[in-house]
Every structure is written in structure tokens, then in C-alpha cells.
Amino acid sequence: MSTDGTFWRAAWIGLAAFTAFGLILGIAGKHPLQAYLDTGAYVLGSLEGFTELFVRMGPLVMAALAVAIPARIGLFNVGGEGQIYMGALFATGAALHLAQAPSWLLLPATIAAGFIGGAIWALIPALMRVAGVANEAITTLLLNYVAPLAVAYQIFGPWRSPESSSYPQSPRLAEAATLPVLPNTRLHAGLLIALACLAVFAYVFHRTRWGLEMRAIGGNRTASQHLGLPVRAYVLLCMALGGGIAGLAGMAEVSAIQGRLVAEVSPGYGYMGFLVAWLAGPSARAIAGMALLFALISSVGDILQITQRVPFAVVNILMAAILFSVLCAGRRR
Amino acid sequence: MIAALLIASVAAGTALLYAALGEIVGERAGIINLGVEGVMLVGAACACAVGAMSGNPYFGVLAAALAGALISLVFAYAVVDCAANQLAAGLSLLLLGLGVSALIGNPFVGAVMPGLPSLARMDALVALVLPLTALIAWGLWATRWGLQLRAVGENPTAAFAAGCNRRRLQYQAIALSGMLSALAGAHIALGVAYTWAEGMTGGRGFIAIALVMFARWNPWGAVAGALVFGGAEASQLQLQAHGVDVSPFVMNMLPYLLTLAVLPLTGKRGRLAAPAALGRPYRGVE
């Protein structure tokens, strides 16, 4: 977004995607213009609507980093969704089992467990990739379907809260295991963690030797291998770091938003994060900006669901329209 | 119990086989399509909508096939004409399918659908799948069209030099592949579940993609694979029906874990069977 040309290109793509989505909604007998106006009023006209953008920006930035870090060395991590669920699962496990531990230890342990859960879930496809067994795109996608089942197993079984018999969920996490929340809003420290991760990523990738080596591997893996770069170690490390950061997003949802483990940890942040990272490329500022745009899009989805009884999943059309526009725009041969 | 298990495996494997056949046709033309799951959902939603409105499930199946081909054309435009990254375009197709199917299926949530008439769980789509496998195997290996399509998937530049129309062949492959994926969705909706639910195909599209590697890009190999994976899905239901005390959530993980477990079995020789130009955007002259 640095030069005027790219800004106008982005503007055109956004306009095309929102128009296409509006047309499809119109054909389906809905009122797209009203939905856009309602979203505008909600986001700009209420504190809740405005802060909600930043509440969602956090997990989106982390889910985007989960994709962006492996993408720099040419890997496709499409497993952000599963890694978020695993992070939530591990974080809850730590918070519940260490509840007797000193309170200063509980939050760091919960955060670390979330990271480890996501990292493990990303290491499985990374190991399969390094072993030359399977492409990570398909394995990460398959694992996305396993992780929510593991969460469901725990909250329907061992961790089921005794006080809520009708609705399966874990017991409430201890106060000391929850991230600080800004009073009167849902804004929480997860956003700060996300932005810190983003800053570290930007510094490491653009300013250090490791970033340079990552760019070399992303540019030409075979040549890097012949140069003696530890390509396999980078594959494992980048996937684990990416998965771990996605796990932090799951941890934050459990620790700050829900306060307990529930069946639906994420409304598809993993997939949205993939789009954010894909559209933004290596620039940290672009990742932050795109995450905010996708937070806005998910608000459109909420508004459609509430005011026009359209399923939230319909907003996926808008995301697909944006990605298709970018993939097709200006690249026609 | 064995007979019941076999019948259930065939019912569950049919949808996987349709989707895998579609993916094989596409990948043989050099196009990897991660959006199968989305197209399956569109097929399921259209089958339900048209089946419920017309009262005739066969109209639903036809509508699904048509819709699957149509929605795949968006993907075809991106990867064939715009040389877009196929993995990213496939994921866009997945999201598009998720959204479009939610929109189409929404009025029919919870309604019971007119199912395909069946005899011992054999409905028209189950009966058609083996003849269709034979037809696709014949088309890919015994016709000029199939030879040209596979040539485009192996080496588009050489295929062009030999007079193949890469653009037309890839469009045909993607449309046919979309049609078959949508039939898979239609079978899940009208042959197994008899209802519409959001995301009801539950990742079977991705299992089908893995199945294609397992089958070494061969339609007959996909038949064997579909029976194995269909068997995993069916045995989970059979065990539950016989009161075996395993958490349903753990059982539901089985098909995905099994898929991950068999991927190494493809082996090095198996992976060499992949079309050489698979997944590479073509940027040559034409």
C-alpha cells in the first residue's frame, strides 16, 4: 500500500468484491445496501461496534502470522483453524490442572501451553513434509477437522462443567489465568500479544540474518540446500512458530473472551487469517491493515445474521470474491 | 454384520469416489483443486433445494451437477486464464462454496428431503458410479481427448507444440471435475442424510484429495481407496450401533487420522505417478 498505484488497485478490488457480494445477496432476495449501511452505523456509531473491530483484529493478526511465517519459506499452512483449537485446548488444560499453582505462574503457564498446543499441531504436517511423505497443504486441512473433535471430547467428557448440564463447556478458568480485559469492553491483552508477535516477525524477517535465510529458502529451496542452509530445520521451526502463534489466538479466545473452553472456539479465524496473510504478503503494516478489513467483513456477517437472518457462513462469499479479484486482477495474460 | 458393514461402506464410499474421480480428472490436466469440499457443499445444497421444490430427487441431482460445473468455472477462469496460484484459488473456491451453499440451503434447514429411491441402500448414484469410473478410465487412457488432457498435465509446452488446446482442455477438465464433486455432495444429501445442514460434507472433500494421491491418480485405484475410507466411516457407525463404548468424538476422528496414516503408504514410486506439471501455473506462449 506504499504507492498510489497499489492503493487505487486495492480500492478497485475492494469495490469489485463488495459489489459482487451485493449482487449475489440481491439475487437471493436480501438487501445488501441496507446491510452495508447497518454495518457502517454499527461500527462507526457505537463504542461496542468500534471496539469489536479491534477485538477481532487480534486473533486475525495471529492467524495471519501462522500462515505468513511458513509462507516466507514457501510453505502452505492452511491449518490455522485447527491450531487455534489446539491452543485453546492446551491452554484450558494448563489453567485447569495448575489451578493450585501460585497465581503469578498461572497466566504465563496458560499462555505457554496455548503456544505449545498450536505448535505441536503444526509440527505434525511439518514432520510429514520433511519426511517427504505429504504436502503440508492437505495435511493441515485434514487436521482442522480433528482438533475441534478433540475439544468436543474434553468438554462433553472429562472437563464438562458440572454446573451447566444443558450446554457442554469446561468449568470457568481461575481469575489468575485470564488475560487482562479493558473495563466495559471486550478488548483484551491478546491484541497486544498479537501486535508484539507482528513486530518481532517484521524485525526478524526484514532486519536479521534469519530473515535473509528465510527469503533465500523461499526464493529457491534447492539452491539454499546446496548452499548449506538448514532447510529442514527452518521448515520445522517456521511451522512450529506459526502454529504456536495461532495457538495463542485460541488461548486468548478461551482466556479473555469466553473464560472457559466451549465447542466453537473460533468462527473461522484460521481461514480468514490465511486470506489476510495471502493478500498482505510480507509487509507487517499490510497484515495489520488487512486484519482490520477482515474484522470489518466479519461484522458485515454478524449484521446480516442478526438483521436479515442470513447464515454467518454467507460472508465467506465476500471473502472469496476479494481473493478471486486479487488473483485475477492485473494478472490476465 | 459383515454384510451390513459392506453395504454401509459402499454407501459412504460412493460420495468419496465421485469426488476423487473429479479430482483425478482435474489433476490429470495439471490442476490441483483444494475447493472440492466447497463444490460438494454447493451440490448438496442445490440437490436439496431443487429436490424439495420439485419433489423429484433426480431433478435435484441434475441441478447439483449443473451448479457444480458452473461454480467451478470461476476457479477455472482464475487458474487457466489468469495463471493464479492454484492452492489459493482452490481455497477461494472452498470459501465461495461454503457461502453459496449456506445461502441456498438456508430455507431448507431441518426439512426432510425426498431421498433417492433405493434397494438395499443401492440408489441410482451408487449404481452409476462404477460404470462412470470405467467411462472415465476409458476416456483418459483410450481416447485422443484423454491423451491430450494428460499431455497438458504432464508438459503443457510440449502439448501445445503438438497441437493441443490447453485452455479448452483444462476448462473441460475443471467443469467435469466440478460436476462430479457436486454429485458427491448430492449423494450425501439425498442418498445418506436426507437433509441439509451447513457444512454437512464434513471435510470429505479433503479426504478425497488425499485419496487421489493414495490411488496414484488412477480411477480404479480410487475405487479401492473409496471402499477403505468408506469402510472407516461405516465401521464407526456400526460400532456405535452395537453399543461399543468409545467416545463418538474419537470415532469421528478416525477417517481423518486414517487418511493421514495412509499418505506415507503412497511411497516414492506412487508420488512419481503425479502429473509432472501439477499445480504449476502455465506462463508459456500460446
Interface residues (C-beta under 8 A of the other chain):
Chain A: I24 A28 F76 V78 I124 M128 A131 G132 V133 A134 A137 I138 T139 L141 L142 L143 N144 Y145 V146 L149 A150 A152 Y153 F156 G157 Y271 F274 L275 W278 R309 V310 P311 A313 V314 V315 N316 I317 L318 M319 A320 A321 L323 F324 L327 C328 R331 R332 R333
Chain B: L34 V74 Y77 A78 D81 C82 A83 A84 N85 L87 A88 A89 L91 S92 L93 L95 L96 L98 G99 V100 A102 L103 N106 E198 G199 G202 G203 F206 I207 I209 A210 M213 S247 F249 V250 N252 M253 Y256 L257 T259 L260 L263 P264 T266 K268 R283
